[in-house]
Amino acid sequence: MQIRRALNVQRGDIVAFTGAGGKTSALFRLGHELAEQGWRVIGTTTTRIAASELSLAPGELQIDAPGAGYRPAMISKALNQHGFVFVYGHVRRDKAIGVGPEVIEALTDAVDSDAILVEADGSRRLPFKAPFSHEPVIPAGTTLVVPMAGFDVVGQPLDAEHVYNPEGMIERYGFPPGGRVKGPWVASVLRDTTLGLKYVPATARVVALINKVPAAGFQKGRARMIARLILREPRIHAVALGAVQSEQPIDEVQRRVAAIVLAAGLSSRMGQSKVLLPWDGRPVIRVIVDKLKRMRLDDIVIVTGHLSRQVQAALNQEPVRFVHNRQYREGEMLSSLQAGIQALGPEIGACLVVLGDQPQIDNRIVNEVLNAYAEGRGSLVAPSYQRRRGHPILIDRAYWPELLSLPPGSAPRDVINAHPDDTYYINVNNDSVLRDMDTPEEYQQERRRAGLD
């Protein structure tokens, strides 16, 4: 996945990279990606970079000091020629000294660029940092902030040789000086409003980036754990994991995903509530929630309707929320999904639609669905058995307005079918993704398959 896609960079964005662990590499890689798409990109810094790194951009341009004019015509001409131009104030010894945030604000209005990329922090090439009092220097008009850290700091000593300003972390959290850096420490610093999120403009989007993450194996799992901990801070929209100097710079983007469990139906063909039927000593709905609790989900919403109080009682003390679908008697699937979506917070990036009568939901399949979404294979992800779409289905937030605007009599599949190019199917060899329980006969069949009878 390209960095531009992982960060969801939009035309007009001012993107500020902060923290440590590869900011310069990420900035120049992103600049090249955007320029290859025909964008006009300005790169710059509010601190300093090595003068030798200026050549990483197709064009470079020294601009006048504040008060002497910002040479917008020359920058525009350079953009015409190169597409991606790095601008700076002057060179001192072996460092290219950047420009003030007020210059960047002026460039926004004076130069016809599509995006401005800013290295807004220094870290002496170290993989992890806490800012000093004067850092970072983020322009007020910044629309996207990317706090960074290098995964390679995990296991290294918390000292000045491996970490920029370790004293700042020690003072804030009491980490042991010289102790081996742990993954949760990285998460704590990046999501801290006084450290990793320091001086982030209130209106800016925030996507953290963990660099130098191994492509597979145990360490990849540790990086995912760091990402999930970072996402406990609502201010952060997503966390990208990758190695920005590799051929594929981003492996996956972790976002918040909520489960919407549809448990509102009348169960008219069953003759009694399907979700309350006994299953291995528990109600069916309790079995499903017990499985979902083991997954890396950020919210579990149970949509109730028929026998709402009994359903809630069956989930007493469980970490779920309830929303009542007042229209459960008409069009249960669509109206319940709409009620569930409306109950989710603005921090949720996607929902996992789970049927309330599938107690044999397979967590391995759920994990495949979540991983496919994180890896950018599709913004709509569903399991498929012998070319038949099953559940659970993951739906990115981008499609929620379409779902909410569907008229009565429609079905969620209408939205999915309208976006075949955005849909990714996971082929499974388990038909549990298709099976639900609508009749007493089907219920008994499922019990036998599960070895309960």
C-alpha positions as CSV (number, residue, x, y, z in Angstrom):
1,M,0.0,0.0,0.0
2,Q,1.3,3.5,-0.8
3,I,1.7,6.1,1.9
4,R,-0.7,8.5,0.2
5,R,-3.4,5.8,0.4
6,A,-2.6,4.9,4.0
7,L,-2.8,8.5,5.1
8,N,-5.7,9.3,2.8
9,V,-4.0,12.5,1.6
10,Q,-6.4,15.0,0.0
11,R,-5.7,17.8,-2.4
12,G,-5.1,21.0,-0.3
13,D,-3.6,19.1,2.6
14,I,-0.7,20.4,4.7
15,V,0.9,17.2,6.1
16,A,3.2,17.6,9.1
17,F,5.5,14.7,10.1
18,T,6.5,14.6,13.8
19,G,8.2,12.3,16.1
20,A,11.1,10.0,15.0
21,G,12.0,6.9,13.1
22,G,11.9,7.9,9.5
23,K,10.1,11.2,9.0
24,T,12.4,12.4,6.2
25,S,12.1,9.1,4.3
26,A,8.3,9.1,4.7
27,L,8.0,12.7,3.5
28,F,10.1,12.2,0.4
29,R,8.4,8.9,-0.4
30,L,5.0,10.5,-0.1
31,G,6.1,13.5,-2.3
32,H,7.2,11.1,-5.1
33,E,3.9,9.1,-4.9
34,L,1.8,12.3,-5.2
35,A,3.9,13.7,-8.0
36,E,3.6,10.4,-9.9
37,Q,-0.2,11.0,-9.8
38,G,0.2,14.5,-11.3
39,W,0.1,16.5,-8.1
40,R,2.1,19.6,-7.5
41,V,3.9,19.0,-4.2
42,I,5.9,21.3,-2.0
43,G,8.2,19.7,0.6
44,T,9.8,21.7,3.3
45,T,10.8,21.6,7.0
46,T,10.3,23.9,10.0
47,T,13.5,22.5,11.5
48,R,16.5,21.3,9.5
49,I,17.5,18.3,7.4
50,A,20.8,17.1,6.1
51,A,21.8,19.2,3.0
52,S,22.6,16.0,1.2
53,E,18.9,15.0,1.4
54,L,17.8,17.9,-0.7
55,S,18.6,15.8,-3.8
56,L,15.9,13.3,-2.8
57,A,13.4,15.6,-4.4
58,P,13.3,16.1,-8.2
59,G,13.6,19.9,-7.5
60,E,15.0,22.0,-4.7
61,L,14.8,25.7,-4.2
62,Q,16.2,28.1,-1.7
63,I,13.7,30.8,-0.8
64,D,14.3,34.3,0.6
65,A,14.1,34.9,4.3
66,P,10.9,36.3,5.8
67,G,10.3,39.9,4.8
68,A,12.2,39.6,1.5
69,G,9.4,37.8,-0.3
70,Y,8.6,34.2,-0.7
71,R,9.3,34.0,-4.5
72,P,6.0,32.3,-5.3
73,A,6.5,32.7,-9.1
74,M,9.8,30.8,-8.9
75,I,8.2,28.0,-6.8
76,S,5.4,27.7,-9.3
77,K,7.8,27.5,-12.2
78,A,9.8,24.8,-10.4
79,L,6.6,22.9,-9.8
80,N,5.8,23.1,-13.5
81,Q,9.2,21.6,-14.2
82,H,9.6,19.0,-11.5
83,G,6.2,18.3,-9.9
84,F,7.8,17.9,-6.5
85,V,10.0,20.6,-5.1
86,F,11.7,20.9,-1.7
87,V,12.0,24.5,-0.5
88,Y,14.2,25.7,2.3
89,G,15.7,28.9,3.8
90,H,19.4,28.4,3.5
91,V,22.3,26.0,4.1
92,R,24.5,26.2,7.2
93,R,27.4,23.8,7.2
94,D,25.9,20.5,6.3
95,K,22.3,21.3,7.2
96,A,19.5,22.8,5.1
97,I,17.7,25.2,7.5
98,G,13.9,25.2,7.1
99,V,11.4,27.9,7.0
100,G,9.1,29.3,9.7
101,P,5.4,28.2,9.9
102,E,4.3,31.7,8.8
103,V,6.2,31.1,5.5
104,I,4.3,27.9,4.9
105,E,1.0,29.6,5.6
106,A,2.0,32.2,3.0
107,L,2.9,29.6,0.5
108,T,-0.5,28.0,0.9
109,D,-2.1,31.2,-0.4
110,A,0.5,32.3,-2.9
111,V,1.5,29.1,-4.8
112,D,-0.7,26.8,-6.8
113,S,0.3,23.5,-5.2
114,D,-1.8,20.5,-4.4
115,A,-0.2,19.5,-1.1
116,I,2.5,20.8,1.2
117,L,4.6,18.2,3.2
118,V,6.4,19.4,6.3
119,E,9.0,17.8,8.5
120,A,8.0,19.5,11.7
121,D,10.3,17.8,14.2
122,G,13.9,16.8,14.7
123,S,15.2,13.6,16.2
124,R,18.9,13.2,15.3
125,R,18.0,10.1,13.2
126,L,16.9,8.2,16.4
127,P,13.8,6.0,16.2
128,F,11.8,7.3,19.2
129,K,11.4,10.7,20.8
130,A,9.8,12.9,23.4
131,P,9.7,16.6,22.3
132,F,11.6,19.3,24.1
133,S,9.7,22.5,25.1
134,H,10.1,24.2,21.7
135,E,9.1,21.1,19.6
136,P,7.4,20.3,17.3
137,V,6.9,23.3,15.0
138,I,3.6,22.6,13.3
139,P,2.0,25.2,11.0
140,A,-1.4,26.4,12.3
141,G,-3.1,25.5,9.0
142,T,-1.9,21.8,9.1
143,T,-4.7,19.5,8.1
144,L,-3.0,16.1,8.7
145,V,-0.4,15.3,11.4
146,V,1.6,12.0,11.2
147,P,3.3,11.2,14.5
148,M,6.0,8.6,13.9
149,A,8.2,6.1,15.7
150,G,10.5,3.3,14.6
151,F,9.5,-0.2,15.7
152,D,13.2,-1.0,15.9
153,V,13.4,0.9,19.2
154,V,11.5,-1.9,21.0
155,G,14.0,-3.7,23.1
156,Q,16.6,-1.0,23.0
157,P,17.8,0.9,26.1
158,L,15.9,4.0,27.1
159,D,18.9,6.3,26.9
160,A,20.2,9.2,24.9
161,E,22.0,6.9,22.5
162,H,18.8,5.2,21.3
163,V,16.1,7.7,22.2
164,Y,15.7,11.4,21.7
165,N,15.0,13.1,25.0
166,P,14.4,10.0,27.1
167,E,14.2,12.2,30.2
168,G,10.8,13.6,28.9
169,M,9.4,10.1,28.9
170,I,10.9,9.2,32.2
171,E,9.5,12.3,33.8
172,R,6.1,11.8,32.4
173,Y,5.6,8.0,32.9
174,G,8.4,6.9,35.3
175,F,9.9,4.6,32.8
176,P,13.2,3.2,34.3
177,P,16.2,4.9,32.9
178,G,18.2,2.5,30.7
179,G,15.4,0.0,30.8
180,R,14.5,-1.9,27.6
181,V,11.8,0.0,25.6
182,K,8.5,-1.9,25.5
183,G,5.8,-1.7,22.9
184,P,3.2,-0.2,25.3
185,W,5.8,2.6,26.1
186,V,5.8,3.5,22.4
187,A,2.0,3.6,22.3
188,S,1.8,5.7,25.5
189,V,4.2,8.3,24.1
190,L,2.6,8.6,20.6
191,R,-0.9,9.0,21.9
192,D,0.0,11.4,24.7
193,T,-1.4,14.9,24.1
194,T,1.7,16.4,25.8
195,L,4.3,14.3,23.8
196,G,3.4,12.6,20.6
197,L,0.3,14.8,20.0
198,K,1.9,18.0,21.3
199,Y,0.8,21.1,19.4
200,V,-1.4,19.2,17.0
201,P,-4.0,21.7,15.6
202,A,-7.5,20.9,16.9
203,T,-9.0,20.5,13.4
204,A,-6.2,18.3,12.0
205,R,-6.6,14.6,11.2
206,V,-4.1,12.4,12.9
207,V,-2.7,9.1,11.5
208,A,0.2,7.6,13.4
209,L,2.9,5.7,11.5
210,I,5.0,2.9,13.0
211,N,8.0,2.5,10.7
212,K,10.5,-0.4,10.2
213,V,7.8,-3.0,11.1
214,P,8.7,-6.6,9.9
215,A,6.4,-7.8,7.2
216,A,5.4,-11.0,9.1
217,G,5.9,-13.1,12.2
218,F,5.8,-12.4,15.9
219,Q,7.1,-8.9,15.6
220,K,4.3,-7.9,13.2
221,G,1.9,-9.0,15.9
222,R,3.7,-6.9,18.5
223,A,3.4,-3.9,16.1
224,R,-0.3,-4.5,15.8
225,M,-0.6,-4.5,19.5
226,I,1.1,-1.1,19.7
227,A,-1.3,0.2,17.1
228,R,-4.4,-1.0,19.0
229,L,-3.1,0.7,22.2
230,I,-2.5,3.9,20.3
231,L,-6.1,3.8,19.0
232,R,-7.3,4.1,22.6
233,E,-6.7,7.9,22.1
234,P,-9.8,9.2,20.2
235,R,-7.8,12.0,18.7
236,I,-6.0,9.5,16.5
237,H,-7.9,8.3,13.4
238,A,-5.7,5.4,12.4
239,V,-2.3,3.8,12.7
240,A,-0.2,2.8,9.7
241,L,2.3,0.0,9.9
242,G,5.1,-0.6,7.4
243,A,8.7,0.2,6.3
244,V,8.7,3.4,4.3
245,Q,11.9,2.6,2.4
246,S,10.6,-0.8,1.1
247,E,8.9,-1.5,-2.2
248,Q,5.5,-1.6,-0.5
249,P,5.9,1.1,2.2
250,I,2.7,0.4,4.2
251,D,1.6,-3.2,5.0
252,E,-1.6,-2.3,6.8
253,V,-3.6,0.5,8.5
254,Q,-5.3,-0.3,11.8
255,R,-8.6,1.5,12.3
256,R,-11.4,1.2,14.9
257,V,-13.9,-1.5,14.0
258,A,-17.2,-2.0,15.8
259,A,-19.4,-5.1,15.6
260,I,-23.2,-4.6,15.0
261,V,-25.0,-7.7,16.1
262,L,-28.5,-8.0,14.6
263,A,-30.8,-9.4,17.3
264,A,-34.1,-7.7,16.8
265,G,-36.1,-10.1,14.7
266,L,-39.5,-11.7,15.5
267,S,-38.2,-15.2,14.7
268,S,-41.6,-16.0,13.3
269,R,-40.6,-19.2,11.5
270,M,-38.8,-20.5,14.6
271,G,-41.8,-19.9,16.9
272,Q,-39.5,-18.5,19.6
273,S,-36.6,-16.0,19.8
274,K,-33.6,-17.5,17.9
275,V,-31.1,-15.4,19.8
276,L,-32.3,-16.8,23.2
277,L,-32.3,-20.4,22.2
278,P,-30.0,-22.6,24.4
279,W,-26.5,-23.4,23.0
280,D,-23.9,-25.2,25.1
281,G,-25.5,-24.0,28.3
282,R,-25.8,-20.4,27.2
283,P,-28.2,-18.4,25.0
284,V,-27.1,-18.1,21.3
285,I,-26.6,-14.4,21.6
286,R,-24.2,-14.9,24.6
287,V,-22.2,-17.4,22.6
288,I,-21.8,-14.9,19.8
289,V,-20.7,-12.1,22.1
290,D,-18.3,-14.4,23.9
291,K,-16.6,-15.0,20.6
292,L,-16.6,-11.3,19.5
293,K,-15.0,-10.3,22.9
294,R,-11.8,-12.2,21.8
295,M,-11.4,-10.2,18.7
296,R,-9.8,-6.8,18.4
297,L,-13.0,-4.8,18.2
298,D,-13.5,-1.3,19.6
299,D,-17.2,-1.5,20.3
300,I,-20.0,-4.2,20.3
301,V,-23.5,-2.9,19.6
302,I,-26.5,-5.3,20.1
303,V,-29.5,-4.2,18.1
304,T,-32.7,-5.3,19.9
305,G,-36.3,-5.3,19.0
306,H,-38.5,-8.4,19.8
307,L,-38.1,-9.4,23.5
308,S,-35.6,-6.6,24.0
309,R,-35.5,-6.9,27.8
310,Q,-34.9,-10.7,27.7
311,V,-32.0,-10.2,25.2
312,Q,-30.4,-7.5,27.5
313,A,-30.8,-9.8,30.5
314,A,-29.0,-12.6,28.6
315,L,-26.1,-10.3,28.2
316,N,-26.0,-8.9,31.7
317,Q,-22.5,-7.6,32.7
318,E,-21.2,-8.2,29.2
319,P,-19.1,-5.3,27.6
320,V,-21.7,-4.4,25.0
321,R,-24.1,-1.6,24.2
322,F,-27.7,-1.9,23.3
323,V,-29.8,0.1,20.8
324,H,-33.5,-0.6,20.2
325,N,-34.8,-0.8,16.7
326,R,-38.4,0.6,17.0
327,Q,-39.1,-0.6,13.4
328,Y,-38.0,-4.2,14.0
329,R,-41.4,-5.5,12.8
330,E,-40.8,-4.0,9.3
331,G,-37.7,-4.8,7.4
332,E,-35.6,-6.1,10.3
333,M,-32.3,-6.5,8.6
334,L,-32.0,-3.0,7.1
335,S,-33.7,-1.1,9.9
336,S,-31.6,-2.8,12.5
337,L,-28.4,-2.2,10.6
338,Q,-29.4,1.5,10.3
339,A,-30.1,1.7,14.0
340,G,-26.7,0.1,14.8
341,I,-24.8,2.5,12.5
342,Q,-26.5,5.5,14.0
343,A,-25.3,4.3,17.5
344,L,-21.6,4.3,16.5
345,G,-19.3,7.1,17.4
346,P,-17.4,9.3,15.0
347,E,-14.1,7.6,15.9
348,I,-15.3,4.2,14.4
349,G,-13.9,3.5,10.9
350,A,-15.9,0.4,9.9
351,C,-18.6,-1.9,11.2
352,L,-18.7,-5.7,11.2
353,V,-22.2,-6.8,10.6
354,V,-22.9,-10.0,12.6
355,L,-26.1,-12.1,12.5
356,G,-27.6,-12.9,15.8
357,D,-28.5,-16.5,14.9
358,Q,-25.0,-17.7,13.8
359,P,-23.5,-19.2,17.0
360,Q,-20.9,-21.1,14.9
361,I,-19.3,-17.8,13.8
362,D,-15.6,-18.7,13.2
363,N,-13.1,-16.3,14.8
364,R,-10.4,-17.3,12.3
365,I,-12.7,-16.1,9.5
366,V,-13.4,-12.9,11.4
367,N,-9.7,-12.3,11.8
368,E,-9.2,-12.8,8.1
369,V,-11.9,-10.2,7.4
370,L,-10.3,-7.7,9.8
371,N,-6.8,-8.3,8.3
372,A,-8.0,-7.9,4.7
373,Y,-9.5,-4.6,5.6
374,A,-6.4,-3.4,7.5
375,E,-4.2,-4.5,4.5
376,G,-6.3,-2.4,2.1
377,R,-7.6,-5.2,0.0
378,G,-11.2,-3.8,0.1
379,S,-13.3,-1.3,1.9
380,L,-16.1,-3.9,1.8
381,V,-15.0,-7.3,2.9
382,A,-17.0,-10.5,3.1
383,P,-16.4,-14.2,3.4
384,S,-17.4,-16.4,0.4
385,Y,-18.2,-20.1,0.3
386,Q,-18.4,-21.6,-3.1
387,R,-19.0,-18.1,-4.6
388,R,-21.8,-17.3,-2.2
389,R,-21.4,-14.3,0.1
390,G,-21.8,-14.9,3.8
391,H,-21.5,-13.2,7.1
392,P,-19.9,-11.4,8.9
393,I,-19.5,-8.5,6.4
394,L,-17.2,-5.5,7.1
395,I,-18.4,-2.2,5.8
396,D,-16.2,0.9,5.8
397,R,-17.7,4.1,7.2
398,A,-17.6,5.7,3.7
399,Y,-20.7,3.6,2.7
400,W,-22.8,4.3,5.8
401,P,-24.6,7.3,4.3
402,E,-25.7,5.1,1.4
403,L,-27.0,2.5,3.9
404,L,-28.8,5.1,6.0
405,S,-30.5,6.6,2.9
406,L,-31.9,3.3,1.6
407,P,-35.7,3.3,1.4
408,P,-37.9,0.8,3.2
409,G,-38.0,-2.5,1.3
410,S,-34.3,-2.3,0.4
411,A,-31.5,-4.5,1.8
412,P,-27.9,-3.8,2.8
413,R,-26.7,-6.0,-0.2
414,D,-28.0,-3.3,-2.5
415,V,-25.1,-1.0,-1.4
416,I,-22.6,-3.9,-1.5
417,N,-23.7,-4.9,-5.0
418,A,-23.3,-1.3,-6.2
419,H,-19.6,-1.3,-5.4
420,P,-18.1,-4.5,-6.8
421,D,-14.7,-2.9,-7.4
422,D,-14.5,-2.0,-3.7
423,T,-15.5,-5.4,-2.4
424,Y,-13.0,-8.1,-1.4
425,Y,-14.1,-11.7,-0.9
426,I,-12.3,-14.1,1.4
427,N,-12.7,-17.6,0.0
428,V,-13.4,-20.0,2.9
429,N,-13.9,-23.8,3.1
430,N,-16.4,-23.6,5.9
431,D,-20.1,-23.1,5.1
432,S,-20.8,-21.7,8.5
433,V,-20.7,-18.2,7.0
434,L,-23.9,-19.1,5.1
435,R,-25.8,-21.0,7.8
436,D,-28.3,-19.4,10.1
437,M,-31.2,-20.8,12.0
438,D,-34.7,-19.8,10.8
439,T,-36.7,-23.0,11.7
440,P,-36.7,-25.6,14.4
441,E,-35.3,-28.1,11.9
442,E,-32.3,-25.9,11.1
443,Y,-31.7,-25.3,14.8
444,Q,-31.5,-29.0,15.5
445,Q,-29.2,-29.5,12.5
446,E,-26.8,-26.8,13.8
447,R,-26.8,-28.4,17.2
448,R,-25.9,-31.8,15.7
449,R,-23.1,-30.2,13.6
450,A,-21.7,-28.6,16.7
451,G,-21.9,-31.9,18.6
452,L,-24.4,-30.6,21.1
453,D,-27.0,-33.4,20.5
